[in-house]
Amino acid sequence: MIPWIELDRAAIPGDGGQLRLKQRGQEFSIMLGANELMNSRLSGSEEALATLAVERIAGIHQPRMLIGGLGMGFTLRAALSVLGPDAEVTVAELVPAVIAWARGPMAGIYKGSLDDRRVTLHEGDVGAVIGGSVDRFDAILLDVDNGPDGLTRTENDGLYSLSGLAASRAALRPGGVLAVWSSAPDEAFTRRLKQAGFDAEAKAVRAHKRSGARHTIWLATRKGV
């Protein structure tokens, strides 16, 4: 069997530990400690995060989307494949090295998506982008942790709190959708979304198309004006 090779390490701002980029043949893995955050062979649920969200905003002229977490680019590529030419997609990535990996050893996975004219890459905290926006986005997609808690950095807990969800609601246009990826279900988070003024549902999706582990995606639509 081909052994894993560690290509690089990167510190997560805010004392969130270290990310490690590993490669085995054509396969890549990003690790945080003993936790594998993502693997290039498993893209189904990350792609579903985008396609399910876009279904909710179909028909909107010049839709604006914010993606929190670049990862391996699967969500971005899926979004670009179903959004029209008039869309605007902002990708917020906190760790500069992840962007460097996307343009370096993992460039083949991204397939030029970062150079799409619809894409703006923001190096920084997605929470800051959300907090500084009012009625700006039609969809906000969050894939910055393994679920609605701050696994990668404790500061991310705020994204999933009532105040954080209120900020996301304010950043969305009326009828906009907040989509959140998780490795597991969390009924308390579903209730919190509803408390924050969303119509919310949790969907189970497969990690690898129609097979693999079941992951959860919340689709939460902003209620009211």
Z-matrix of the N, CA and C atoms (Angstrom, degrees):
N
C 1 1.462
C 2 1.523 1 109.63
N 3 1.324 2 115.58 1 140.67
C 4 1.467 3 120.74 2 179.15
C 5 1.530 4 108.78 3 -68.90
N 6 1.325 5 118.46 4 129.38
C 7 1.469 6 120.37 5 -179.18
C 8 1.524 7 112.06 6 -77.42
N 9 1.332 8 115.13 7 155.72
C 10 1.458 9 120.66 8 173.75
C 11 1.528 10 109.30 9 -74.98
N 12 1.328 11 115.84 10 141.53
C 13 1.459 12 122.34 11 175.82
C 14 1.528 13 107.88 12 -121.12
N 15 1.324 14 116.09 13 129.49
C 16 1.461 15 119.21 14 176.55
C 17 1.522 16 108.90 15 -83.39
N 18 1.335 17 115.77 16 120.67
C 19 1.451 18 120.82 17 -177.14
C 20 1.519 19 113.39 18 -90.47
N 21 1.345 20 116.15 19 -35.12
C 22 1.454 21 118.13 20 -174.82
C 23 1.523 22 109.68 21 -165.03
N 24 1.340 23 115.41 22 162.96
C 25 1.457 24 123.06 23 172.72
C 26 1.518 25 108.34 24 -130.89
N 27 1.341 26 115.07 25 151.05
C 28 1.463 27 119.21 26 179.65
C 29 1.516 28 109.32 27 -148.01
N 30 1.319 29 115.97 28 134.38
C 31 1.461 30 120.92 29 177.55
C 32 1.517 31 110.22 30 -78.43
N 33 1.333 32 115.76 31 139.03
C 34 1.454 33 121.41 32 174.70
C 35 1.521 34 107.90 33 -86.72
N 36 1.330 35 118.67 34 124.53
C 37 1.470 36 120.32 35 179.40
C 38 1.524 37 111.52 36 -54.37
N 39 1.326 38 115.19 37 144.84
C 40 1.456 39 119.53 38 -179.08
C 41 1.509 40 113.13 39 86.75
N 42 1.340 41 117.21 40 24.73
C 43 1.458 42 121.89 41 178.24
C 44 1.521 43 111.60 42 57.52
N 45 1.348 44 115.37 43 44.21
C 46 1.460 45 120.29 44 -179.57
C 47 1.511 46 114.20 45 -91.45
N 48 1.330 47 117.19 46 10.50
C 49 1.451 48 119.77 47 -179.10
C 50 1.518 49 110.89 48 94.08
N 51 1.331 50 115.10 49 -165.06
C 52 1.456 51 121.06 50 -176.86
C 53 1.521 52 111.58 51 -120.40
N 54 1.311 53 115.02 52 135.63
C 55 1.455 54 120.86 53 169.32
C 56 1.520 55 108.73 54 -89.11
N 57 1.331 56 115.49 55 142.92
C 58 1.462 57 120.40 56 176.70
C 59 1.523 58 108.81 57 -123.75
N 60 1.319 59 115.76 58 128.22
C 61 1.460 60 121.43 59 175.11
C 62 1.515 61 109.04 60 -96.96
N 63 1.344 62 116.03 61 123.86
C 64 1.459 63 121.36 62 -178.29
C 65 1.526 64 109.66 63 -123.79
N 66 1.331 65 114.74 64 153.26
C 67 1.454 66 120.74 65 179.85
C 68 1.519 67 110.31 66 -136.27
N 69 1.334 68 115.31 67 139.97
C 70 1.476 69 122.23 68 173.65
C 71 1.517 70 107.10 69 -137.54
N 72 1.322 71 116.04 70 101.48
C 73 1.461 72 119.11 71 -174.21
C 74 1.521 73 109.62 72 65.05
N 75 1.338 74 116.66 73 -121.92
C 76 1.460 75 121.85 74 178.13
C 77 1.529 76 112.44 75 -94.51
N 78 1.322 77 117.10 76 3.37
C 79 1.466 78 122.17 77 -176.30
C 80 1.534 79 110.10 78 -97.23
N 81 1.339 80 115.76 79 138.61
C 82 1.453 81 121.33 80 177.82
C 83 1.522 82 110.03 81 -121.24
N 84 1.331 83 115.10 82 151.95
C 85 1.459 84 121.58 83 177.84
C 86 1.518 85 108.62 84 -142.29
N 87 1.338 86 115.57 85 139.49
C 88 1.460 87 120.97 86 172.88
C 89 1.518 88 107.39 87 -114.46
N 90 1.328 89 115.67 88 122.38
C 91 1.460 90 122.91 89 -173.84
C 92 1.519 91 110.62 90 -113.90
N 93 1.324 92 115.04 91 148.48
C 94 1.465 93 122.74 92 167.55
C 95 1.519 94 105.85 93 -126.10
N 96 1.330 95 116.74 94 103.74
C 97 1.452 96 119.95 95 -172.58
C 98 1.517 97 109.68 96 62.16
N 99 1.332 98 116.29 97 -128.09
C 100 1.469 99 120.84 98 178.58
C 101 1.522 100 111.83 99 -88.60
N 102 1.329 101 117.99 100 -3.22
C 103 1.460 102 122.04 101 -177.77
C 104 1.523 103 110.98 102 -91.38
N 105 1.323 104 115.87 103 126.83
C 106 1.458 105 119.91 104 172.02
C 107 1.522 106 107.98 105 -85.87
N 108 1.336 107 116.03 106 114.96
C 109 1.461 108 120.25 107 -178.74
C 110 1.516 109 111.72 108 -79.47
N 111 1.318 110 116.55 109 -34.69
C 112 1.464 111 119.73 110 179.63
C 113 1.518 112 110.13 111 -160.32
N 114 1.328 113 113.83 112 154.79
C 115 1.460 114 121.40 113 -179.24
C 116 1.519 115 107.72 114 -139.73
N 117 1.310 116 116.88 115 138.53
C 118 1.464 117 120.48 116 -175.03
C 119 1.521 118 113.13 117 -67.46
N 120 1.348 119 118.31 118 -14.63
C 121 1.460 120 120.46 119 177.68
C 122 1.526 121 112.34 120 -83.69
N 123 1.340 122 116.86 121 -15.38
C 124 1.464 123 121.05 122 -172.61
C 125 1.521 124 109.26 123 -118.96
N 126 1.296 125 116.27 124 101.30
C 127 1.466 126 120.24 125 -174.36
C 128 1.523 127 113.70 126 -127.84
N 129 1.321 128 117.40 127 -4.01
C 130 1.462 129 120.63 128 -171.56
C 131 1.511 130 114.77 129 -58.50
N 132 1.337 131 117.14 130 -48.11
C 133 1.460 132 118.90 131 -175.79
C 134 1.525 133 111.74 132 -74.64
N 135 1.337 134 117.96 133 -31.72
C 136 1.460 135 120.57 134 176.30
C 137 1.529 136 110.52 135 -66.24
N 138 1.328 137 116.48 136 -38.37
C 139 1.462 138 120.13 137 176.30
C 140 1.527 139 110.36 138 -67.53
N 141 1.327 140 116.87 139 -39.53
C 142 1.465 141 120.46 140 179.29
C 143 1.518 142 111.48 141 -63.49
N 144 1.328 143 117.56 142 -32.70
C 145 1.465 144 120.98 143 177.02
C 146 1.526 145 109.99 144 -54.07
N 147 1.325 146 116.41 145 -41.71
C 148 1.462 147 120.68 146 -179.41
C 149 1.520 148 112.07 147 -77.26
N 150 1.329 149 117.33 148 -49.66
C 151 1.458 150 119.38 149 -173.20
C 152 1.520 151 112.22 150 -66.49
N 153 1.332 152 117.68 151 -37.83
C 154 1.458 153 120.16 152 178.15
C 155 1.526 154 111.24 153 -66.91
N 156 1.329 155 116.44 154 -38.73
C 157 1.463 156 119.85 155 178.45
C 158 1.522 157 111.09 156 -66.63
N 159 1.330 158 117.27 157 -42.47
C 160 1.459 159 120.49 158 -179.06
C 161 1.528 160 110.85 159 -64.80
N 162 1.324 161 117.34 160 -34.36
C 163 1.469 162 119.72 161 176.11
C 164 1.524 163 111.14 162 -58.13
N 165 1.331 164 116.92 163 -34.35
C 166 1.466 165 121.24 164 -177.70
C 167 1.524 166 112.61 165 -74.43
N 168 1.325 167 118.23 166 -19.65
C 169 1.460 168 119.92 167 -178.02
C 170 1.526 169 110.79 168 -116.50
N 171 1.319 170 116.88 169 18.85
C 172 1.461 171 121.05 170 -179.50
C 173 1.529 172 109.95 171 -58.54
N 174 1.296 173 115.56 172 138.49
C 175 1.454 174 120.55 173 177.96
C 176 1.508 175 114.81 174 93.80
N 177 1.321 176 117.33 175 -10.13
C 178 1.465 177 120.23 176 178.66
C 179 1.531 178 110.05 177 -75.07
N 180 1.325 179 115.95 178 131.43
C 181 1.456 180 120.81 179 179.14
C 182 1.522 181 109.85 180 -77.03
N 183 1.294 182 117.10 181 131.91
C 184 1.463 183 124.20 182 -179.90
C 185 1.535 184 111.80 183 49.72
N 186 1.326 185 117.35 184 60.45
C 187 1.470 186 119.95 185 -178.98
C 188 1.517 187 111.90 186 -65.92
N 189 1.327 188 114.41 187 144.88
C 190 1.459 189 121.34 188 176.95
C 191 1.521 190 108.93 189 -114.04
N 192 1.327 191 115.96 190 128.27
C 193 1.464 192 121.79 191 -177.43
C 194 1.523 193 109.93 192 -125.31
N 195 1.324 194 115.70 193 140.01
C 196 1.460 195 122.46 194 172.06
C 197 1.522 196 108.43 195 -115.46
N 198 1.326 197 116.62 196 125.63
C 199 1.465 198 121.68 197 176.01
C 200 1.518 199 107.81 198 -110.49
N 201 1.316 200 116.76 199 120.93
C 202 1.449 201 122.25 200 176.47
C 203 1.509 202 110.46 201 -95.04
N 204 1.323 203 116.80 202 110.59
C 205 1.456 204 122.38 203 -178.86
C 206 1.517 205 111.22 204 103.26
N 207 1.335 206 116.89 205 113.74
C 208 1.468 207 121.00 206 179.54
C 209 1.517 208 111.53 207 -77.73
N 210 1.354 209 115.86 208 -39.68
C 211 1.458 210 119.52 209 179.23
C 212 1.513 211 112.09 210 57.10
N 213 1.339 212 115.86 211 -129.49
C 214 1.455 213 121.42 212 176.30
C 215 1.524 214 111.71 213 -103.55
N 216 1.324 215 116.12 214 13.09
C 217 1.454 216 120.72 215 173.02
C 218 1.519 217 115.76 216 82.45
N 219 1.343 218 118.29 217 4.53
C 220 1.463 219 119.43 218 -176.50
C 221 1.524 220 112.07 219 -65.87
N 222 1.340 221 117.03 220 -41.21
C 223 1.460 222 120.09 221 179.15
C 224 1.520 223 110.44 222 -65.43
N 225 1.323 224 116.68 223 -43.70
C 226 1.458 225 120.34 224 179.21
C 227 1.524 226 111.08 225 -60.71
N 228 1.318 227 117.75 226 -49.04
C 229 1.465 228 120.64 227 -178.74
C 230 1.521 229 111.50 228 -61.31
N 231 1.332 230 116.29 229 -40.79
C 232 1.462 231 119.53 230 179.33
C 233 1.517 232 110.97 231 -65.18
N 234 1.337 233 116.75 232 -40.66
C 235 1.461 234 120.22 233 179.08
C 236 1.526 235 110.76 234 -62.72
N 237 1.316 236 116.73 235 -45.80
C 238 1.456 237 120.40 236 -179.12
C 239 1.525 238 111.96 237 -62.84
N 240 1.324 239 116.35 238 -30.77
C 241 1.466 240 119.85 239 -177.52
C 242 1.523 241 112.63 240 -72.51
N 243 1.332 242 117.59 241 -21.22
C 244 1.477 243 120.12 242 -177.49
C 245 1.523 244 113.11 243 -114.72
N 246 1.322 245 118.39 244 -13.03
C 247 1.459 246 121.32 245 175.57
C 248 1.529 247 110.05 246 -83.85
N 249 1.313 248 115.34 247 152.41
C 250 1.451 249 119.59 248 179.94
C 251 1.516 250 112.71 249 -79.47
N 252 1.336 251 116.83 250 177.64
C 253 1.469 252 120.96 251 -176.99
C 254 1.527 253 113.54 252 -70.31
N 255 1.342 254 117.47 253 -14.02
C 256 1.459 255 120.40 254 -178.81
C 257 1.525 256 113.14 255 -93.29
N 258 1.328 257 117.92 256 2.41
C 259 1.466 258 121.87 257 -177.25
C 260 1.526 259 111.55 258 -74.51
N 261 1.345 260 114.65 259 156.56
C 262 1.458 261 121.82 260 173.23
C 263 1.522 262 107.84 261 -125.78
N 264 1.325 263 116.32 262 126.53
C 265 1.466 264 121.45 263 -177.66
C 266 1.523 265 109.37 264 -123.53
N 267 1.327 266 115.77 265 119.36
C 268 1.459 267 121.37 266 174.38
C 269 1.523 268 108.43 267 -103.00
N 270 1.315 269 117.43 268 128.48
C 271 1.465 270 122.53 269 177.55
C 272 1.521 271 108.09 270 -112.52
N 273 1.326 272 116.91 271 119.52
C 274 1.463 273 121.73 272 178.36
C 275 1.522 274 109.47 273 -101.84
N 276 1.318 275 117.16 274 121.15
C 277 1.462 276 122.81 275 179.00
C 278 1.519 277 108.95 276 -127.68
N 279 1.328 278 115.52 277 122.98
C 280 1.457 279 121.52 278 -174.74
C 281 1.524 280 113.09 279 -76.00
N 282 1.325 281 118.09 280 -35.24
C 283 1.464 282 122.23 281 -171.44
C 284 1.532 283 109.91 282 -97.34
N 285 1.322 284 118.21 283 111.45
C 286 1.470 285 120.26 284 -177.41
C 287 1.525 286 113.36 285 -55.86
N 288 1.334 287 117.33 286 -33.80
C 289 1.464 288 120.09 287 -177.99
C 290 1.523 289 112.06 288 -64.36
N 291 1.322 290 117.63 289 -31.75
C 292 1.469 291 120.21 290 178.62
C 293 1.523 292 109.89 291 -62.86
N 294 1.322 293 116.60 292 -38.32
C 295 1.463 294 120.36 293 175.96
C 296 1.528 295 110.34 294 -66.28
N 297 1.332 296 116.03 295 -41.01
C 298 1.473 297 120.04 296 178.03
C 299 1.522 298 110.89 297 -63.61
N 300 1.336 299 117.37 298 -40.01
C 301 1.466 300 120.56 299 178.02
C 302 1.527 301 110.19 300 -63.79
N 303 1.342 302 115.92 301 -37.43
C 304 1.461 303 120.07 302 -179.44
C 305 1.523 304 111.78 303 -64.45
N 306 1.310 305 116.53 304 -33.58
C 307 1.457 306 120.59 305 -179.78
C 308 1.524 307 112.34 306 -93.43
N 309 1.353 308 115.48 307 -7.91
C 310 1.457 309 120.34 308 -178.58
C 311 1.516 310 112.22 309 -109.83
N 312 1.350 311 117.93 310 -108.56
C 313 1.461 312 120.09 311 -172.79
C 314 1.522 313 115.14 312 -63.06
N 315 1.341 314 118.25 313 -25.48
C 316 1.464 315 120.12 314 -179.10
C 317 1.522 316 113.10 315 -103.21
N 318 1.314 317 117.77 316 16.85
C 319 1.463 318 120.60 317 -177.40
C 320 1.526 319 112.47 318 -57.12
N 321 1.318 320 116.78 319 -33.61
C 322 1.460 321 119.92 320 -179.78
C 323 1.514 322 113.46 321 -63.81
N 324 1.339 323 117.10 322 -29.25
C 325 1.462 324 121.19 323 179.06
C 326 1.531 325 110.25 324 -72.73
N 327 1.303 326 117.35 325 -35.36
C 328 1.466 327 121.91 326 -175.72
C 329 1.522 328 112.82 327 -77.08
N 330 1.322 329 117.12 328 -25.07
C 331 1.466 330 122.75 329 174.89
C 332 1.530 331 112.63 330 51.77
N 333 1.323 332 116.22 331 41.82
C 334 1.450 333 120.79 332 174.93
C 335 1.510 334 115.94 333 77.57
N 336 1.327 335 117.93 334 7.47
C 337 1.464 336 120.61 335 -175.32
C 338 1.529 337 112.50 336 -63.43
N 339 1.324 338 117.91 337 -30.99
C 340 1.463 339 119.93 338 -179.75
C 341 1.526 340 112.11 339 -69.30
N 342 1.324 341 116.73 340 -17.29
C 343 1.459 342 120.79 341 179.65
C 344 1.523 343 112.53 342 -97.57
N 345 1.332 344 116.74 343 2.41
C 346 1.465 345 120.54 344 176.41
C 347 1.532 346 108.60 345 -62.08
N 348 1.315 347 117.59 346 134.76
C 349 1.470 348 121.23 347 -175.65
C 350 1.523 349 112.41 348 -65.23
N 351 1.336 350 118.02 349 -16.48
C 352 1.466 351 121.13 350 178.51
C 353 1.519 352 112.37 351 -80.44
N 354 1.329 353 117.92 352 -9.72
C 355 1.460 354 122.58 353 -170.25
C 356 1.523 355 111.89 354 -102.22
N 357 1.340 356 114.89 355 133.03
C 358 1.460 357 122.38 356 169.51
C 359 1.516 358 107.83 357 -118.94
N 360 1.317 359 117.09 358 125.12
C 361 1.459 360 122.15 359 -178.50
C 362 1.527 361 109.04 360 -98.86
N 363 1.335 362 115.63 361 122.22
C 364 1.462 363 121.69 362 -179.93
C 365 1.520 364 108.62 363 -110.64
N 366 1.311 365 117.05 364 117.08
C 367 1.466 366 121.48 365 177.80
C 368 1.524 367 108.19 366 -87.09
N 369 1.319 368 116.65 367 100.88
C 370 1.455 369 120.54 368 -177.57
C 371 1.517 370 111.20 369 163.59
N 372 1.312 371 115.11 370 -174.35
C 373 1.456 372 123.82 371 -173.90
C 374 1.525 373 110.75 372 -77.74
N 375 1.332 374 117.31 373 125.77
C 376 1.459 375 120.34 374 178.29
C 377 1.526 376 110.96 375 -63.37
N 378 1.329 377 116.68 376 -30.17
C 379 1.454 378 120.01 377 178.24
C 380 1.522 379 111.97 378 -61.60
N 381 1.332 380 116.52 379 -35.89
C 382 1.457 381 120.34 380 178.27
C 383 1.524 382 111.04 381 -69.06
N 384 1.330 383 116.74 382 -37.62
C 385 1.469 384 120.44 383 177.43
C 386 1.530 385 109.59 384 -63.88
N 387 1.343 386 115.94 385 -45.34
C 388 1.461 387 120.30 386 179.42
C 389 1.530 388 110.29 387 -62.39
N 390 1.332 389 116.15 388 -47.40
C 391 1.457 390 120.61 389 -177.36
C 392 1.513 391 113.59 390 -63.52
N 393 1.318 392 117.58 391 -24.54
C 394 1.454 393 121.52 392 -179.48
C 395 1.511 394 113.79 393 -97.12
N 396 1.337 395 116.91 394 13.74
C 397 1.466 396 120.74 395 -175.74
C 398 1.523 397 111.11 396 -123.46
N 399 1.324 398 116.12 397 141.82
C 400 1.467 399 122.74 398 174.90
C 401 1.529 400 108.24 399 -134.04
N 402 1.340 401 116.15 400 125.52
C 403 1.470 402 121.90 401 179.63
C 404 1.531 403 111.76 402 48.64
N 405 1.325 404 116.35 403 43.27
C 406 1.469 405 120.29 404 -173.27
C 407 1.522 406 113.19 405 -103.14
N 408 1.335 407 117.83 406 -38.30
C 409 1.463 408 120.77 407 -171.05
C 410 1.526 409 111.74 408 -111.89
N 411 1.335 410 114.47 409 150.70
C 412 1.461 411 120.63 410 171.93
C 413 1.523 412 110.88 411 -92.74
N 414 1.317 413 116.80 412 -21.55
C 415 1.465 414 121.20 413 177.85
C 416 1.520 415 109.54 414 -150.09
N 417 1.337 416 115.16 415 135.98
C 418 1.459 417 122.37 416 172.65
C 419 1.521 418 107.02 417 -121.33
N 420 1.321 419 116.75 418 122.88
C 421 1.457 420 122.48 419 -178.62
C 422 1.521 421 108.46 420 -114.13
N 423 1.325 422 116.60 421 123.60
C 424 1.462 423 121.32 422 -178.21
C 425 1.526 424 110.76 423 -114.66
N 426 1.324 425 115.33 424 119.63
C 427 1.461 426 122.04 425 173.50
C 428 1.521 427 107.07 426 -140.68
N 429 1.331 428 115.14 427 63.82
C 430 1.461 429 120.60 428 -175.96
C 431 1.529 430 112.21 429 -111.59
N 432 1.326 431 117.46 430 -3.39
C 433 1.461 432 122.45 431 179.38
C 434 1.523 433 108.84 432 -145.90
N 435 1.328 434 116.92 433 -179.95
C 436 1.456 435 120.46 434 175.74
C 437 1.521 436 112.50 435 -84.41
N 438 1.320 437 116.26 436 4.08
C 439 1.454 438 121.13 437 179.81
C 440 1.505 439 109.88 438 169.82
N 441 1.331 440 117.77 439 -172.88
C 442 1.469 441 120.41 440 -177.28
C 443 1.528 442 113.48 441 -77.00
N 444 1.324 443 114.88 442 56.28
C 445 1.460 444 122.32 443 171.85
C 446 1.523 445 107.28 444 -156.29
N 447 1.307 446 116.81 445 162.43
C 448 1.457 447 120.43 446 -173.51
C 449 1.513 448 113.52 447 -84.94
N 450 1.324 449 117.45 448 72.31
C 451 1.464 450 119.66 449 178.49
C 452 1.524 451 111.26 450 -66.61
N 453 1.338 452 116.61 451 -48.05
C 454 1.457 453 118.87 452 -175.62
C 455 1.524 454 112.17 453 -75.78
N 456 1.330 455 118.08 454 -30.44
C 457 1.463 456 122.32 455 176.22
C 458 1.525 457 107.78 456 -159.63
N 459 1.336 458 115.71 457 137.71
C 460 1.460 459 119.47 458 -175.03
C 461 1.528 460 112.34 459 -62.81
N 462 1.339 461 117.12 460 -25.21
C 463 1.457 462 120.26 461 178.74
C 464 1.524 463 111.88 462 -60.57
N 465 1.340 464 117.24 463 -25.15
C 466 1.460 465 120.40 464 -179.29
C 467 1.525 466 112.55 465 -70.01
N 468 1.338 467 117.51 466 -16.41
C 469 1.459 468 119.31 467 177.05
C 470 1.517 469 110.78 468 -53.15
N 471 1.334 470 116.64 469 -35.17
C 472 1.447 471 121.00 470 -177.69
C 473 1.517 472 113.97 471 -62.23
N 474 1.329 473 117.44 472 -26.22
C 475 1.456 474 120.64 473 179.04
C 476 1.522 475 111.63 474 -63.10
N 477 1.336 476 115.87 475 -30.53
C 478 1.462 477 120.65 476 -171.45
C 479 1.530 478 112.78 477 -105.26
N 480 1.327 479 116.79 478 0.18
C 481 1.457 480 121.31 479 176.50
C 482 1.520 481 109.27 480 -77.35
N 483 1.334 482 116.29 481 169.31
C 484 1.464 483 119.44 482 178.05
C 485 1.528 484 111.23 483 -59.53
N 486 1.324 485 117.21 484 -39.98
C 487 1.458 486 119.34 485 179.79
C 488 1.525 487 111.13 486 -69.03
N 489 1.332 488 116.61 487 -38.19
C 490 1.453 489 119.90 488 177.51
C 491 1.518 490 112.27 489 -66.07
N 492 1.325 491 115.98 490 -40.09
C 493 1.464 492 119.85 491 177.85
C 494 1.522 493 111.04 492 -68.26
N 495 1.325 494 116.57 493 -34.37
C 496 1.460 495 119.95 494 175.59
C 497 1.527 496 110.68 495 -63.28
N 498 1.339 497 116.71 496 -37.53
C 499 1.458 498 120.55 497 177.38
C 500 1.531 499 110.82 498 -65.60
N 501 1.330 500 116.90 499 -40.99
C 502 1.467 501 120.14 500 177.14
C 503 1.520 502 110.85 501 -63.76
N 504 1.321 503 116.09 502 -41.12
C 505 1.468 504 119.75 503 178.63
C 506 1.517 505 110.39 504 -61.52
N 507 1.341 506 117.13 505 -42.33
C 508 1.461 507 121.12 506 179.51
C 509 1.524 508 111.68 507 -66.07
N 510 1.336 509 116.94 508 -32.65
C 511 1.465 510 121.10 509 -178.87
C 512 1.521 511 112.43 510 -75.39
N 513 1.336 512 116.68 511 -17.60
C 514 1.460 513 121.49 512 179.68
C 515 1.523 514 110.88 513 -88.28
N 516 1.308 515 114.76 514 148.58
C 517 1.454 516 120.00 515 169.39
C 518 1.528 517 108.82 516 -74.35
N 519 1.350 518 118.08 517 159.53
C 520 1.469 519 119.61 518 176.28
C 521 1.532 520 111.19 519 -53.21
N 522 1.332 521 116.33 520 131.52
C 523 1.456 522 121.07 521 -176.99
C 524 1.510 523 114.30 522 83.33
N 525 1.346 524 117.21 523 -1.25
C 526 1.455 525 120.74 524 179.27
C 527 1.519 526 111.73 525 -69.22
N 528 1.331 527 115.81 526 162.93
C 529 1.460 528 120.74 527 -174.83
C 530 1.525 529 111.38 528 -121.43
N 531 1.320 530 115.52 529 135.62
C 532 1.462 531 123.50 530 170.82
C 533 1.524 532 107.17 531 -103.96
N 534 1.325 533 116.92 532 121.53
C 535 1.466 534 122.13 533 179.79
C 536 1.524 535 108.58 534 -116.99
N 537 1.315 536 116.51 535 129.65
C 538 1.467 537 122.05 536 -175.15
C 539 1.524 538 109.38 537 -127.33
N 540 1.336 539 116.19 538 128.86
C 541 1.470 540 122.39 539 178.76
C 542 1.520 541 110.13 540 -91.33
N 543 1.330 542 116.52 541 144.13
C 544 1.466 543 121.45 542 176.77
C 545 1.522 544 109.56 543 -150.14
N 546 1.316 545 115.19 544 149.28
C 547 1.467 546 120.03 545 176.50
C 548 1.523 547 112.03 546 -78.20
N 549 1.344 548 117.42 547 -11.99
C 550 1.468 549 120.85 548 -177.07
C 551 1.527 550 109.82 549 -152.83
N 552 1.336 551 117.48 550 158.04
C 553 1.469 552 120.00 551 177.79
C 554 1.524 553 111.87 552 -71.63
N 555 1.327 554 115.59 553 161.98
C 556 1.457 555 121.58 554 -179.82
C 557 1.533 556 107.34 555 -156.83
N 558 1.326 557 116.35 556 97.74
C 559 1.462 558 120.28 557 -175.94
C 560 1.522 559 111.86 558 -64.64
N 561 1.325 560 117.15 559 -32.22
C 562 1.462 561 120.37 560 179.44
C 563 1.527 562 110.61 561 -63.62
N 564 1.330 563 117.06 562 -35.52
C 565 1.460 564 119.58 563 179.31
C 566 1.526 565 110.72 564 -70.34
N 567 1.320 566 117.22 565 -36.88
C 568 1.468 567 119.92 566 175.90
C 569 1.526 568 110.26 567 -59.37
N 570 1.320 569 116.20 568 -44.10
C 571 1.471 570 119.77 569 178.61
C 572 1.521 571 111.18 570 -64.34
N 573 1.334 572 116.04 571 -38.27
C 574 1.462 573 119.74 572 -178.90
C 575 1.534 574 111.00 573 -65.84
N 576 1.319 575 116.88 574 -38.60
C 577 1.457 576 120.68 575 176.69
C 578 1.526 577 110.77 576 -59.55
N 579 1.318 578 116.02 577 -42.66
C 580 1.460 579 119.64 578 -179.61
C 581 1.521 580 111.03 579 -67.78
N 582 1.336 581 115.99 580 -37.56
C 583 1.461 582 119.68 581 176.32
C 584 1.520 583 111.82 582 -61.95
N 585 1.323 584 116.17 583 -31.92
C 586 1.462 585 121.56 584 -176.06
C 587 1.527 586 112.89 585 -83.53
N 588 1.331 587 117.57 586 2.27
C 589 1.459 588 120.12 587 175.81
C 590 1.509 589 115.22 588 98.02
N 591 1.326 590 116.90 589 28.60
C 592 1.457 591 121.37 590 177.95
C 593 1.527 592 110.59 591 -115.98
N 594 1.328 593 115.86 592 148.13
C 595 1.458 594 121.27 593 160.43
C 596 1.519 595 105.67 594 -85.05
N 597 1.334 596 117.28 595 115.27
C 598 1.467 597 119.62 596 -169.49
C 599 1.520 598 112.03 597 -125.86
N 600 1.325 599 114.44 598 143.62
C 601 1.460 600 121.47 599 171.54
C 602 1.518 601 109.21 600 -143.27
N 603 1.331 602 115.19 601 150.76
C 604 1.460 603 121.48 602 177.97
C 605 1.519 604 108.80 603 -108.07
N 606 1.320 605 116.81 604 131.54
C 607 1.462 606 122.06 605 178.70
C 608 1.518 607 109.98 606 -115.58
N 609 1.320 608 117.14 607 137.66
C 610 1.461 609 122.52 608 174.69
C 611 1.520 610 108.98 609 -90.70
N 612 1.326 611 116.40 610 128.27
C 613 1.461 612 121.79 611 179.25
C 614 1.521 613 108.94 612 -131.23
N 615 1.319 614 115.48 613 157.22
C 616 1.460 615 120.73 614 -179.16
C 617 1.527 616 111.56 615 -86.04
N 618 1.314 617 115.63 616 146.43
C 619 1.462 618 120.89 617 179.86
C 620 1.522 619 111.88 618 -67.33
N 621 1.329 620 116.33 619 -30.08
C 622 1.469 621 120.26 620 -176.80
C 623 1.515 622 108.46 621 -133.40
N 624 1.353 623 114.75 622 83.24
C 625 1.459 624 120.72 623 179.51
C 626 1.525 625 109.69 624 56.63
N 627 1.334 626 117.61 625 -107.63
C 628 1.459 627 120.57 626 -176.04
C 629 1.525 628 113.23 627 -103.68
N 630 1.307 629 116.84 628 11.33
C 631 1.462 630 119.67 629 -178.84
C 632 1.519 631 108.95 630 -137.11
N 633 1.325 632 115.91 631 -179.45
C 634 1.456 633 120.82 632 177.71
C 635 1.511 634 112.25 633 87.23
N 636 1.315 635 115.06 634 -175.52
C 637 1.460 636 121.52 635 -178.16
C 638 1.525 637 111.09 636 -62.82
N 639 1.326 638 115.66 637 156.33
C 640 1.464 639 121.09 638 176.22
C 641 1.525 640 109.28 639 -92.16
N 642 1.297 641 115.94 640 126.84
C 643 1.447 642 122.29 641 174.22
C 644 1.526 643 108.74 642 -110.77
N 645 1.324 644 116.21 643 170.52
C 646 1.461 645 121.35 644 -177.13
C 647 1.517 646 110.53 645 -120.97
N 648 1.328 647 115.03 646 137.37
C 649 1.461 648 120.80 647 173.16
C 650 1.525 649 108.06 648 -126.02
N 651 1.326 650 114.97 649 124.90
C 652 1.467 651 119.79 650 174.09
C 653 1.511 652 108.13 651 -91.94
N 654 1.334 653 115.36 652 134.18
C 655 1.449 654 122.98 653 173.30
C 656 1.511 655 107.14 654 -117.20
N 657 1.319 656 115.99 655 111.18
C 658 1.459 657 121.84 656 -173.33
C 659 1.529 658 109.28 657 -122.43
N 660 1.321 659 116.26 658 115.96
C 661 1.449 660 121.52 659 -177.52
C 662 1.529 661 110.49 660 -97.16
N 663 1.311 662 115.54 661 133.18
C 664 1.464 663 120.46 662 179.54
C 665 1.528 664 110.72 663 -66.08
N 666 1.307 665 116.20 664 124.49
C 667 1.461 666 121.64 665 176.67
C 668 1.526 667 110.02 666 -89.68
N 669 1.310 668 115.58 667 152.97
C 670 1.456 669 120.91 668 172.64
C 671 1.522 670 112.93 669 76.36
N 672 1.332 671 114.51 670 -167.48
C 673 1.459 672 120.75 671 -177.23
C 674 1.519 673 110.39 672 -102.07
